[in-house]
Amino acid sequence: MTNDFISLGIDKRLQHVLNKHRISKPTPIQMQTIPALLEGRDVIAQAQTGTGKTLAFLLPMMQEIDTSKPFIQGLIITPTRELAIQITAELKKLIPAKQVNILAAYGGQDVVKQINKLRKGIHIVIGTPGRLLDHLGRKTIDFSQLKMLVLDEADQMLHMGFLQEVEEIISKTSKDRQTMCFSATIPKEIRSLASRYMKQAIYTQVASSNITLEEIKQMAIETTDRGKQKALFDIIDEYKPFMAIIFCRTKRRASALNEALKNQGYNSDELHGDLSQAKRERVMKAFRDTKIQYLVATDVAARGLDIEGITHVFNYDIPQDTESYIHRIGRTGRAKQSGIAITFITPKDKGMMKTIETEIKITLEKRAMSKEQDEEKKYRINTSKEPRERKQSRSKPTDKKSFGDNKDSRKNKPKERGNKPKRKSRETENTNTTKRTATQRTDKKYSKKTSRR
């Protein structure tokens, strides 16, 4: 069985750089794709983030680049800026083996600086669809001599509505190019794209179970919407993560949770689409440098993040499907290190949790963290069945609505001031009031008769 990169066809210079970064053995996706890519074949690879797929296309691309030719030979299209930045960082690690000129082209950066770099002879471009189309519109980028094209996280580009833009970019490339498609899932739209733009592509797949289950301990925390935030704080205090990503469903929820974490004294920051590119880069750098301990992020913003040292992943909001779940928890347990993934589920999330468990073929350990709420609920149910007299004799509840909205119920509110003599009943008070009123009316009549006389 192949157990090193040289036997796959990678040259010694690249192997030497890999060894410096303590990468000595290829992963299954690398073993399946690298030989075919070095032969010039088109490849469709279905693999999750964390399988080593980035090196699976970077190594053949680096090896095939001719540095004596000052034009763009390799193009890597990614759905997000963060993923483009990450791939660029991985590519820079390989540059000591071969002096390749690279450019990361994504929104939020100075276009003029990118144009100036493009004029100096770039070999590989890593970019997002929007910025690449911008350059094509300005005629500042040329893909007419492109040799290799990579579509990374193709399914996410589909979900984010970039498929039309991607096709427009592909139409501007050389028809003699080699095309590679890497994706966590291969929906019919991606298959259709492949059939139109790829030639006799080889299909390969790495089972997701090999990625997610071996090194990651998974569990679920049963809570309520009301108690979820406190449950998260309690779990953080209990596990004390070295570095953790906390996933939220929306940008607004991520921002609100980050604010709550900061108010409680946790070292956290947020990552989502509403931040400026400069801010997102600062947050990512701080997190990589371990200056931030907890990163609160949305799925799209964290897509493809590969950061060493993440010990925990918290699904504050349950993901919408199994693939998203696999992608999220794949942020930890990387490079054969152990990790912990904890998902917070409310009663309405149990159906989705069951679906995830079925598809990953594991029943997660579950732990309830809403006993206080359950006891409170049970108390409310029991007291609702008691007679009104007994209910009103209880001590003052915290919820104002537990008393009726009518005036009589507010007047009957019991006092909690020691052992005072029992107050007269309402019937007695009403009788006495009636007697006093009758006497007063009699006195008035008598005084009137006296005054007339």
MIFI-865096 format. One record per atom (N, C-alpha, C): residue in one letter; z, y, x. Coordinates in steps of 0.05 Angstrom, whole numbers, plus 5000, padded with zeros to 4 digits. Example, Ala and Ser with C-alpha at 12.3 -4.5 7.8 and 13.67 -1.06 7.14 Angstrom:
A515648865264A515649105246A515649345264S514249555257S514349795273S515750015258
//
This chain:
M500049765017M500050005000M500050255018T498550455010T498350705025T501150835026N502050905050N504651025053N504751275070D502351385077D502351645090D499851795083F499652045090F497452215082F494952165099I495352075124I493052025142I491351795130S492751595120S491251365109S489751445083L490551665071L489151765047L486651925055G486552005081G484252155090G484952445099I487452515097I488352785105I488552795135D487553015147D487453025177D490253075188K490453035215K492953035229K494353315228R492753525229R493853795229R495453845203L494253775181L495653805155L498053615153Q497753375163Q499953175163Q502353285180H501753415202H503753525219H505353745205V503953925190V505254135174V506954015152L505953805139L507553675118L510153555130N509953435153N512353315166N514453525172K513453765179K515353985185K516954065160H515654035137H516954085111H518253835099R518553635115R519853385108R518353245085I515753265085I514153115066I512552905082S513252655079S512052445095S510552245079K511352195054K510051995038K508852115013P506352045007P505052154983P506252044957T506152204936T507052114910T504851954896P505451824874P503351664860P500851834852I501352074842I499052244834I497352314858Q498652364881Q497152424906Q495552184915M496751954914M495351714923M492951654905Q493151714879Q490951654861Q488651864862T489252104869T487252324867T486052404894I487652414915I486652524941I484152384951P484152114953P481651984963P479152054946A479452054920A477152124903A476252414907L478152594910L477452874914L476052924941L476952774962L475752794988L472852684988E472352514969E469552404966E467852594950G469052804939G467453004924G467252944894R468852754884R468752684856R470352884839D469352914814D470953074794D473252894784V475553024779V477952874772V479353004749I480252844729I482052934708I484652784713A486852934719A489352804726A491452894705Q492652694692Q494752754673Q497452704686A498952914691A501452894706A503253134700Q505753084699Q507753294694Q508153464719T509253704716T510253854738T512453704751G512453694778G514553544792G513653284803T511053214798T509952964808T508552994835G508353244844G506953294869G503953354865K503353434841K500453484834K499353734849T501053924856T500054164870T498854084897L500253924912L499153834937L496853644934A496653514911A494453334905A491753474905F491753734897F489253884898F489154084922L491454174932L491454364954L490554234980L491553994985L490853865011L487853805014P486453684994P483553654996P482053924998M483054124983M481754384984M481954505011M484354505023M484754615049M482954465070Q482754205067Q481254055087Q478254115085E477254175061E474454205057E473454495061I475254685063I474554965067I473255005094D471055145095D469755215121D470455505127T472255545145T473255815151T471155995165S468955875174S466856035187S465156185166K465456105141K463856225119K465656415103P465056675104P466856875092P466356925062F466456725046F466156755017F468056565003I468456604977I470356444961I469256164957Q470755964967Q469955684965Q471755534946G474155634942G476055494924G477255684904L477455594879L478655754858L480655584842I483055684839I485155554824I485955734801I485455644776I486155804753I488755694741T490655884736T493255804725T493855974700P495555874682P496056024657P497956254661T499756244681T501756464684T501856574712R502856814714R503156944740R505156794758E507356694745E509356554761E508256304774L506556164759L505355924771L503355994793A501956214789A500056314810A501656384836I503856514832I505556594855I506656344869Q507356144854Q508555894865Q506455744881I504055714870I501955564884I501155714909T501055984908T500456144932T502556094954A505056074946A507256014965A506855744978E506055544962E505555274973E503155274992L501155424985L498755445001L499355575028K500955775027K501655915052K503155735072K504555535062K505955345080K503955185096L501455145085L499454985098L497655135117I497855405116I496155575133I496355525163P498755455174P498855395203P496955175211A496154995193A494254785200A491354885200K490855105184K488155205182K488255495173Q487155675187Q487355955181Q485456035158V486255965134V484756025110V485656285098N483856455089N484556705076N484856665046I487156745035I487756685007I488456944992L487956944966L488657174949L489757074923A492057194915A493257144889A492457374871A490957314850A489857524832A491057484804Y492957654797Y494257644771Y495057924762G495557954737G496258214726G498958324737G499158594736G501658714745G501558804774Q499358734788Q498958804816Q496859024818D496859164840D494859374845D492059254848V490259324830V487559214831V486059304856V486559544864V485159654888V485759494913K488359424916K489159254939K487758984938Q487558874914Q486158614911Q483158644919I481958864910I479058904916I478658934946N480559074959N480359114989N480558845003K482258674994K482558405006K480058235002L478958254978L476558104971L474258174990R474158424999R471958515017R472258405045K474658295052K475058195079K474457895082G473357775062G472557495065G474757305057I475157265031I477257085020I475956805016H477556595023H476556325020H477556194994I480056244987I481256124964I482556334946V482056334920V483256514901V484956354882I487356444877I489156334857I489556554837G488856514812G488956734792G489356644764T490156844747T490356804719T487756894705P487156784681P484556844668P484057144664G486157294656G485757574650G484857734674R486257704696R485557854720R482957764732L482357514731L479757414742L477457534726L477757544699L475657674683L475357964689D477658094694D477658374702D475958424727H476358254747H474758274771H471858214767L471258014750L468457944744L467158184729G468658314711G467558544697G466958774716R468658804737R468259024757R466158944778K465458684778K463658574798K464758594826T467458554827T468758564853T469458284864I468658074848I469157794856I466657634851D466157444869D463657284867D464256984870F463656834849F464156544850F461556384852S459356524859S456756394858S456456174879Q458156184900Q458055974921Q460455794921L461855794899L464355634896L463855344901K465655214917K465354924922K467354764905M469754874900M471854724887M473254894866L473554784842L474954924820L477154754810V479554874807V481954734796V482854874771L483254724750L484554814725L487354694725D489354854731D492054754732D493554824706E495054624696E496454654671E494454734649A492354574647A490154634628A491054634599D492954454592D493954454564D495354714557Q496754834576Q498155084571Q496155314567M494055304582M491955514579M490755484551L490555244541L489555194514L491555314493H494155244497H496255334478H496555644478M495955764501M496256054503M493656204495G491656054487G489256174477G487356264498F487456144522F485756234545F483256064548L482855874531L480655684535L477855834536Q477456024518Q474956164518Q474556324544E476756454553E476556604578E475956424602V477256184602V476755984623V473855904624E472755854600E469855774599E468056004609E468856244603E467256474613E467356484643I469656434655I469856434684I468256204696I468455964684I466955734694I463955794694S463055934674S460155994672S459156164695K460956304709K460256474731K460356334758T461056074758T461355924783T458855764788S458655664813S456355494821S456355234805K454055144797K453754894782K454154654801D454054694826D454354474846D457354444854R459054584841R461954564848R463154294841Q465454244853Q467154014846Q469354124828T469953984806T471854084786T474253884784M476654004783M479053844780M480653964757C481753784741C483353874718C486053734719F488153884721F490853764722F492453874697S493553684682S494853764657S496953564650A499153664636A501253484627A500253304604T498553424587T497353274565T494353324566I492853144554I489953184553I489053184523P489453404509P488553414481P485553414479K484453374455K481653354451K480053594460E481253834458E479854074468E479454064498I481353954513I481053934542I479053724549R479053504533R477053294538R474153404533S473953574512S471353694506S470453874528L472354034538L471754214561L470854054585A472253834591A471553664613A468753544610S468053464586S465453334582S463153534587R463753794582R461654004585R461354094613Y463554094628Y463454224655Y464054034678M464553774673M465153594694M463053364695K462653254719K460553044722K461852774729Q461652584711Q462752314715Q465552324726A467252474713A469952514723A471652254722I473252224743I475152004744I477752094730Y478751924713Y481251984698Y483551834710T485751974715T488151834725T490551944712Q492651784710Q495051874696Q497551764710V499651924711V502251844720V504151844696A505351624690A507051604666A509351794668S509951934646S512152134646S514852004651S515151744643S517751614646S518551604675N516651584694N517251574722N518451834732I517852044717I518652314726I521452384716T521952334691T524152464678T526752294678L526552034680L528851874674L530351774698E529151764721E530451624743E532651794756E532252044760E534152204775E535652404757I535152414731I536352624714I538152494693K540652574693K542452494672K542052674648Q541452554625Q540852714601Q543052674580M543852884567M545752864545M545353084525A546553054502A546253254480A548953344471I549253604466I551653714456I551253784426E552753664409E552553714380E554353954374T553154164363T554654404357T553454534332T554054784328T552954924305T551655184315D550055314298D548855564307D551055764314R553155764299R555355954303R556955894329G557155634335G558855554358G557255494383K554655534382K552955454405K553555604430Q553855874427Q554256034451Q556855964465K558955924450K561555854462K561355574474A559855394461A559455124472A558055144499L556155314502L554755354528L556655454549F558255654542F560155764561F562155544570D563055384551D564955164558D563754964576I561154894571I559854694587I559354794616I558555054618I558155174644I560855174660D562955244646D565655244660D566454954668E565654764652E566354484658E564754374681Y562054414681Y560354294701Y559954464726K560454724723K560154914746K557554864762P555254914750P552754864764P552355044788F551054934808F550355094832F548155284824M545955184812M543855354801M542855224775A542355384755A541555274729A539455454715I537655324700I535855464683I536755404654I536855624638I537655604610I535255674593F534155484578F531755534563F532355634534C530955844527C531155954499C528355944486R528355954460R525855934445R524256184446T525556414445T524056664444T525056864465K523457064470K524157274489K526657424480R526857474454R529157624444R531757464447R531557204442R533957034445R534757004475A532756994492A533356984521A534857234530S533857464521S535057714529S537857744518A538257664493A540957684480A542957494494L542057254501L543857064514L544557154542N542557264556N543157364583N545257584582E545057764562E546957974559E549757864554A549857654537A552457524531A553657394555L551957264571L552957134596L554057344615K552657564618K553557774636K556257894627N556457934601N558958034590N561357854595Q560757594598Q562857404604Q563357364634G561857514650G562257504679G560557304694Y558557184681Y556856994694Y554657144710N553857034732N551657154749N548957054739S547857204720S545357114707S543257334706D540857254700D538657444694D536657304677E534657454666E532757344647E529957354658L528257164647L525457154655L523857094630H522257284622H520457254599H518157454600G516457434581G513957594581G514257894577D516557984567D516858264562D517658424587L518158284609L518958414634L516358504649S516658714664S514358804681S513958594703Q511558594714Q511058404735Q512958444759A513458694766A515258754788A518058644783K518958674759K521658574752K521658264753R519558134742R519457844743R519457734771E518057874789E517957784816E520657814830R522058034823R524758084835R526657864825V526457804799V528257594788V527757324801M525257254804M524557004816M525456984845K525057194859K525857204888K528957174890A530357314873A533257304873A534257024866F532856894847F533656624839F533056424862R530756454874R530056274897R532056314920D532856564924D534756624946D537656564938T538056444915T540756374904T542556624900K541256854896K542857094890K543457104860I541956944844I542456914816I543156624811Q545256574796Q546156294791Q544956174766Y544656344745Y543656244719Y541156404711L538956274707L536456404699L535956324669V535956534652V535456484624V532456544619A530956334610A528056364610A526756244585T524356334580T522756214558T520956004571D519755834555D517955624565D515655724581V514255924570V511856024582V512456154609A514556314611A515256444636A516056254657A517256024650A518255834669A516255604675R513855634663R511955414666R511255364695G511655114704G510855044731G512655124753L514955244746L516855334767L517755094784D517655124810D518554914828D520455044848I523055034841I525055164858I527154964867E527554944892E529454754903E532354844896G534054644891G536854704888G537754724859I535954704839I536854714811I538254454804T540754484798T542454244792T542554184763H542254384746H542554354717H540354494701V539654374679V537854504660V539254494633F539554724620F540754734593F538654814573N538154644554N536354714531N538154844510Y538455104512Y540055254493Y538855224465D536155244464D534555184440D532954934445I532954754427I531554504430I528554564432P527054424451P524154474453P522654374428Q520254474424Q518754414400Q517354144401D517054024425D515853754426D516853614451T516153364454T517153194476T516053284502E513453374503E512353454528E513753704539S514453884522S515954124530S518754044540Y519953844527Y522553744536Y522353634564I520253464569I519853344595I519453554616H517853754609H517253974628H519854124635R521454184614R523854344619R525754194638I526453944631I528453804647I527353724674G524653734677G523553684704G524053894724R525354124716R526054324735R528254234754T529754034745T531953924761T531253634769G532853524787G532353244795G529853224812R529153424827R526653424842R527153324871A525053234883A525153124910A527252914913K527452744892K529252514891K532252604893Q532752844885Q535552934882Q536352894853S538952864849S539952814822S540153084807G540053064780G540253304764G541453234737I542253444722I543353404696I541953584676A541053474654A539753624633A541353594607I542153824596I543853824572I542453984550T542253854527T540853984504T542954034482F542954284472F544754364450F543354324424I544454164406I543154104381I544954184357T543854314338T545254374313T544354174292P545554164269P544753964248P541753964242K540454204242K537654214236K535854114259D537054074283D535453984306D535453684309K537053544293K537353254297K534753094294G533053184275G530453054272G528753064296M528553304309M526953344333M528153184356M530853174358M532153024379M531552734377K531452634352K530852344347K527952284356T526152474351T523352444359T523152424390I524552614403I524452614433I525552354444E527852264433E529052014442E527151774439T525751774416T523851554411T521551554431E520551794437E518151814454E518851774484I521251844492I521951794520I523451524524K523851394501K525051124500K527851114512I529451324505I532251334513I533851464491T536251354487T538151474469T540151634485L540151894481L541852074497L544752044490E546452064510E549352084505E549852334489K551552314468K552052554452K555052614452R555552874450R558352974451R558653204432A560553184414A561053394394A562753614406M561953864402M563454094411M563854294388S564154184364S564554364341S566754264323K568854144336K571054034320K572554254304E572854484317E574254704303E572754774278Q570154804280Q568554874257Q568654664236D568654404245D568754184226D571354174211E573554234225E576154234213E576354464193E575254694200E575254924183E573654874157K571354734161K569654664138K571154474120K572554274132K573954074116K576254214100Y577554404113Y579754554100Y578654704076R576254834080R575154994057R574454804034I573354564040I572654384019I575154294004N577254224018N579754134005N581054353988T581154593999T582454803984T580854883959S578254843960S576554923937S577154753913K578354513918K578954333896K581754373884E583454543896E586154593887E586154783863P588254773846P588554963824P588855243835R587955443820R588055713829R590855803837E592955713822E595655793828E596455703856R595755453863R596455353890R594855493911K592355543906K590655673925K591655953932Q592656093912Q593656363916Q596356373930S597756143930S600356143942S600256103972R597756043983R597456004012R597656274027S598056244053S598156484069S595456624070K595456864078K593157034078K590856914095P588556854084P586356744100P584856974115T583256884135T581857084151T579357184136D578257024118D575857104104D576557244078K575757494076K576357654052K575157534027K572957404030K571457304007K572857063995S574956944008S576356723996S577956803972F578457063969F579557163944F577357253926G577857263900G575757343881G575057643884D572857713873D571957993875D573158163853N574458043832N575558203810N578258333818K579058523803K581358683810K583958523808D584058343788D586558193784D587158013808S585057893819S585457723842S586557883866R585658133869R586758293891R589658373886K590358423861K593058493855K594958263859N593958013855N595657783858N595957683886K594857823906K594957743933K597857723943P598757483952P601557443959P602257593985K604757673987K605757804012K607157604029E607257654055E608457474074E610857614088R612757694073R615057844085R617657714080G618157484091G620757354090G621257234063N623857154058N624657024033N625757234013K624057374000K624957563980K625157423953P626857533935P627057413908P624357403895K623957193879K621357163865K620857393847R618357483848R617657703830R617357603802K617857773782K617557703754K614657623749S614457433731S611757343724S610257563709R607557533708R605857743695R606557753665E607157513653E607757513625E610257673618T612357643636T614857793632T614358093635E612658163656E612058443661E610558563637N608758413626N607158513603N608958553579T610858363575T612758393552T614458643554N615558683579N617158913584N615559173580T613159173590T611459403587T610859473558T610459263542T609959303513T612359423499K614759313507K617259413494K617659713501R617059783528R617560053536R615560243521T613160153519T611060313505T611760363476A612660153463A613460173434A615760363430T617760353448T620060533446T619260813451Q617360853471Q616461133476Q614961243452R613361083438R611961183415R613861253392T615961093388T617961153368T619361413374D620161453400D621561693408D619761943402K617161913408K615362143403K615162213374K614962003356K614862053328K617462193318Y619762103327Y622262213319Y622462503328S621462563353S621662833363S619863023346K617462923338K615663083322K616863153294K618162943281K619362993255K621563203258T623163183279T625363363283T624363653286S622063683302S621063943307S619964073281R618863913262R617764013237R620064123220R622263963220R624464063204R625564323215
//
